[in-house]
Amino acid sequence: MNAIPSNTQSLFDLSGKTALITGSSQGIGFTLAEGLARAGANVVLNGRDASKLTTAAEQLSSIDGVNVHTLAFDVTDHDGCAAAVNDFEANQGAIDILVNNAGMQHRTPLEDFDPVMFDRLLQTNVASIFHVGQAVARHMIKRGEGKMINIASIQTILARPGIAPYTATKGAVANLTKGMATDWAQHGLQVNAIAPGYFDTPLNAALVADEEFTAWVSKRTPTGRWGNLPELIGACIFLSSAGSSFVNGHTLFVDGGMSSCL
């Protein structure tokens, strides 16, 4: 049995750790990157648009003692992911924490859903976790430790009209998380997922502005409101830290209670 530290705050101290967050130039990814940085981690921002990454990095550079890196690559490109991760590990240092946040949404009635968009959803929301996760895990396994967090969704277990393929991909994220934990826990890795409920993000701006939809969210969520992005940070810090050393293959719902009730 591990001894309880005299200073339990140290369980959640990420000082000296380096975290790669995919899709982190804006929205949930950027918020999680900032949260990890304020917990002491050095952060590596990822996206396909180098100029957006530079802008995001400049915003985080004001945090004292934190090094901010940018790593532009396409998370749907298996070989490109491996090349970018291997180059960073060789020239910058170890990636201790990986947050697989990159994802996309597309809303269309299922009978009219474009198969090209269906494939894009699979590649962006599911295959990317395999591509980046495998590339990072190969280095973590050699070191005997590492943390991975995959971003799932309330749609991991619930569905709404017009987003069936998205729902399928987020269900797959939860099961892929279990599979990654099953294979890699023996090597000292903890792989878990965070499933956000309905959050007020730039991508959800139109839904937030829709009074009818916002009324539905408020009525359907026991907390009675949309989530605010900073409310995801605590879960991410926990799953990135020593405080979650025996948590593996778990999907943590941060949804104001929506998944707990009809």
C-alpha positions in Angstrom: 0.0 0.0 0.0 1.4 3.4 -1.0 1.9 5.9 1.9 -0.2 9.0 1.9 2.0 12.1 1.2 2.2 14.5 4.1 1.3 17.3 1.6 -1.6 16.0 -0.4 -1.5 19.0 -2.7 1.7 17.4 -4.2 -0.5 14.7 -5.6 -1.8 17.2 -8.2 1.4 19.1 -8.8 2.5 18.7 -12.5 5.8 20.7 -12.2 8.4 19.3 -14.5 5.9 17.3 -16.6 5.3 18.0 -20.3 1.8 17.7 -21.7 0.9 17.4 -25.4 -2.7 18.5 -26.1 -4.1 17.9 -29.6 -6.5 20.4 -31.1 -5.4 23.0 -28.6 -5.4 26.3 -30.5 -8.8 27.1 -29.2 -11.9 25.8 -27.3 -11.6 22.9 -24.9 -8.1 22.0 -26.0 -6.7 25.5 -25.2 -8.6 25.7 -21.9 -7.1 22.3 -20.8 -3.6 23.4 -21.9 -3.9 26.5 -19.8 -5.2 24.6 -16.9 -2.3 22.1 -17.1 0.2 24.9 -17.4 -1.2 26.7 -14.3 -0.7 23.3 -12.5 3.0 23.4 -13.4 3.2 21.5 -16.6 5.0 22.5 -19.7 2.6 22.3 -22.6 2.8 21.4 -26.3 0.1 22.9 -28.4 -1.0 21.0 -31.5 -3.1 21.8 -34.5 -2.8 22.0 -38.3 -2.7 25.8 -38.5 0.8 27.0 -37.4 -0.3 30.6 -37.2 -3.2 29.8 -34.8 -0.8 27.8 -32.7 1.6 30.7 -32.5 -1.2 33.0 -31.3 -2.3 30.5 -28.7 1.2 30.0 -27.5 1.7 33.7 -27.0 -1.4 33.8 -24.8 0.0 31.1 -22.6 3.6 32.5 -22.5 2.6 34.9 -19.7 2.3 32.1 -17.2 5.3 32.2 -14.9 7.8 29.3 -15.2 5.9 27.5 -18.0 7.5 26.5 -21.3 5.1 26.5 -24.3 5.9 24.6 -27.4 3.9 24.2 -30.7 3.8 21.1 -32.8 1.9 21.4 -36.0 0.7 18.1 -37.5 -2.4 16.4 -38.8 -3.7 13.9 -36.2 -5.3 11.8 -38.9 -1.9 11.2 -40.6 -0.4 8.1 -38.9 3.1 8.5 -40.2 3.0 12.3 -39.6 2.0 11.8 -36.0 4.8 9.4 -35.4 7.3 11.7 -37.1 6.3 14.7 -35.1 6.2 12.9 -31.7 9.5 11.1 -32.3 11.2 14.4 -33.3 9.9 16.1 -30.2 11.0 13.3 -27.9 14.5 13.3 -29.5 15.1 17.0 -29.5 12.9 18.5 -26.8 12.3 15.8 -24.2 9.7 13.4 -22.9 6.0 13.7 -23.3 4.6 12.7 -19.9 0.9 13.5 -20.5 -1.1 13.2 -23.7 -4.6 14.8 -24.0 -6.3 13.5 -27.2 -8.7 16.4 -27.7 -8.8 16.9 -31.4 -12.3 16.2 -32.8 -15.1 17.4 -35.0 -18.9 17.4 -35.3 -21.2 17.3 -38.3 -25.0 17.5 -38.0 -27.3 16.0 -40.7 -30.2 13.6 -40.5 -28.8 10.1 -40.8 -30.7 9.2 -43.9 -28.9 12.1 -45.7 -25.5 11.8 -44.1 -22.6 12.0 -46.5 -20.4 8.9 -46.3 -17.4 11.1 -46.9 -18.2 13.1 -43.7 -18.9 9.9 -41.8 -15.3 8.8 -42.7 -13.9 12.2 -41.7 -15.6 11.8 -38.3 -14.1 8.4 -37.8 -10.7 9.5 -38.7 -10.7 12.7 -36.7 -12.5 11.5 -33.6 -11.4 7.9 -33.3 -8.4 7.0 -35.5 -6.5 10.1 -34.3 -6.5 8.7 -30.8 -4.9 5.6 -32.1 -2.4 7.4 -34.3 -1.2 9.9 -31.6 -1.7 7.5 -28.7 0.4 4.8 -30.2 3.2 7.2 -31.2 3.4 8.6 -27.6 2.8 5.3 -25.9 5.9 3.7 -27.5 8.1 6.3 -25.7 6.1 6.1 -22.4 6.4 2.3 -22.3 10.2 2.5 -22.5 10.1 4.8 -19.5 7.5 2.7 -17.6 5.1 5.6 -17.0 2.7 8.0 -18.6 -0.7 9.6 -18.6 -3.2 9.6 -21.4 -6.6 11.4 -21.4 -9.0 10.9 -24.3 -11.9 13.4 -24.8 -15.2 11.6 -25.1 -18.6 13.3 -24.8 -22.1 13.0 -23.2 -22.8 11.4 -26.6 -20.6 8.5 -25.5 -23.8 7.1 -23.8 -26.6 9.3 -25.1 -27.9 10.2 -28.6 -29.7 13.1 -30.2 -31.2 13.4 -33.7 -28.9 14.3 -36.5 -25.6 13.3 -34.9 -25.7 9.5 -35.0 -22.2 9.1 -36.6 -20.7 11.5 -34.0 -22.4 9.5 -31.3 -20.8 6.3 -32.7 -17.4 7.9 -32.7 -17.7 9.0 -29.1 -18.9 5.6 -28.0 -15.8 4.2 -29.7 -13.6 6.6 -27.7 -14.7 5.1 -24.4 -14.1 1.6 -25.6 -10.8 2.5 -27.2 -9.8 4.0 -23.8 -10.6 0.7 -22.1 -8.6 -1.2 -24.6 -5.6 1.2 -24.3 -5.6 0.8 -20.6 -5.9 -3.0 -20.8 -2.9 -3.2 -23.1 -0.7 -0.5 -21.5 -1.4 -0.5 -17.7 1.1 -3.3 -17.3 3.7 -0.8 -18.6 2.9 1.8 -16.0 0.5 3.9 -18.1 -2.9 5.3 -17.0 -5.3 5.8 -19.9 -8.7 7.5 -19.1 -11.3 9.7 -20.7 -13.2 12.8 -19.9 -16.8 13.0 -21.2 -18.0 16.7 -21.2 -21.7 17.4 -21.2 -23.0 20.5 -22.9 -20.4 23.3 -22.7 -20.4 26.9 -23.8 -17.6 26.8 -26.4 -17.0 28.8 -29.6 -18.1 25.7 -31.6 -21.4 25.7 -29.7 -22.0 29.4 -30.0 -25.0 28.9 -32.3 -26.6 26.4 -30.0 -26.0 28.6 -26.9 -27.7 31.5 -28.8 -30.7 29.3 -29.6 -33.1 30.1 -26.8 -35.1 26.9 -27.3 -32.1 24.7 -27.3 -30.6 26.4 -24.2 -33.9 26.0 -22.4 -33.7 22.2 -23.3 -30.1 22.0 -21.9 -31.1 23.8 -18.7 -34.1 21.6 -18.2 -32.3 18.3 -19.1 -29.3 19.0 -16.9 -29.8 18.7 -13.2 -27.4 21.6 -12.6 -29.7 23.7 -14.8 -27.2 25.3 -17.1 -24.5 25.0 -19.7 -21.0 24.0 -18.5 -18.2 26.6 -18.5 -14.9 25.5 -20.0 -12.8 26.0 -16.8 -15.0 23.4 -15.1 -13.2 20.8 -17.2 -9.7 21.7 -15.8 -10.0 19.9 -12.4 -10.8 16.5 -14.0 -7.9 16.9 -16.4 -5.4 17.8 -13.7 -6.6 14.8 -11.6 -6.2 12.3 -14.5 -2.8 13.8 -15.4 -1.5 13.6 -11.9 -0.2 11.1 -9.3 -3.6 11.4 -7.6 -5.0 9.1 -10.3 -2.3 6.4 -10.1 -4.8 3.5 -9.7 -7.5 4.9 -12.1 -7.4 3.2 -15.4 -9.8 2.7 -18.3 -12.3 5.0 -16.7 -14.6 7.6 -18.4 -15.2 10.5 -16.1 -18.4 12.4 -17.0 -18.3 16.1 -16.4 -21.8 17.0 -17.4 -23.7 18.6 -14.5 -25.5 15.3 -13.8 -27.1 14.9 -17.3 -25.9 11.3 -17.6 -27.4 10.4 -14.2 -31.0 11.0 -15.0 -33.8 10.6 -17.5 
